[in-house]
Amino acid sequence: QGGCAVAISPNGFAFSHITNHDVASFNTSRCEFIAGDDLNGLGKELTTRVMQHNLQHADCNIVLHPDYYRLLLLDAPQVPEEEYNAALKWRIKEMVDFPFADTALDFFFPIKLSDTEHQSKKVYVVVAQQSLLQTMVQKIKHCQLNPYSIDIYEFAWRNLLSLLTPEDDQVVALLHILPKKAVLLFVRDQEVVFTRHIICDCDKLAVEIKSCFEYYQHHIDHVTPRQLLLAPFALENRDNFTAELSQTLNLPLKDLQVNDLQQADCCVAIGGALRSEEE
């Protein structure tokens, strides 16, 4: 049946079914965004589309909107990796705004590490509310899909960028501006090597993005992106902002094109549907 994903956001969901992973011809005709803020109502809409396309019981990857999780860059604990979850959970205890017992946590490294390196490195920690994730999983099940995984925005974008820009050793940078924050993502060799959620006023966003670029170059990787890709977004004075950003970074900007899709949520859903079976 191919890959299937639902990208859930506070103002709706995007549903995607991919039948061919080839960049020249993969089918995105079954990708659309349904606006709404009620999971029950959205569930009815999703069930209708599952039935229309005969996708009952298809494996489905859920992609979380950044409003549904926190992403923290922390020093890796000085314990064996199998003990990371417990060590990190106590470290972030004061950083969550929901009951600690309701915390779901996962982590990933910005680069591949050997056993002798991990203690001096950084680790990305993903923190979400367990009860919210369980509600989403149950809603997807009620829509006659099989939710087999939950991904964050960064991994969905990584999947899509790896498909659209497959060159080895090239650093691909993407900026996705959302209503409450901006997501900056660097991908290299099909891995997330750096990402940051930026929360600030639009008039300070260009400076904050430049600061992220400088951090990346000084602490992560000296190989810099050739350009900054822009996910589809609506912003007042968009042209003025992009001109300022390009000048601030001294880097060309390019709008990301995915089969003429104008909805970033659909791009994320496509990336979720491209999830590798090995992950």
Buried (B, 14 or more C-beta within 10 A) or exposed (E): EBBBBBBBBEEBBBBBBBBEBEEEEBEBEBBBBBEEEEBEEBBEBBBEBBEEBEBEEBBBBBBBBBBBBBBBBBEBBEEEBEEBEEBBBEBBEEEBEEEEEBBBBBBBBBBEBEEEEBBEEBBBBBBBBBEBBEEBBEBBEBBBBEBBBBBBBBBBBBBBBBBBBEEEEEBBBBBBBBEEBBBBBBBBEBBBBBBBBBEEEEEEBBEBBBEBBEEBBEEBBEBEBEEBBBBBBEBEEEEEBBEBBBEBBEBEBEEBEBEEBEBBBBBBBBBBBBBEEEE
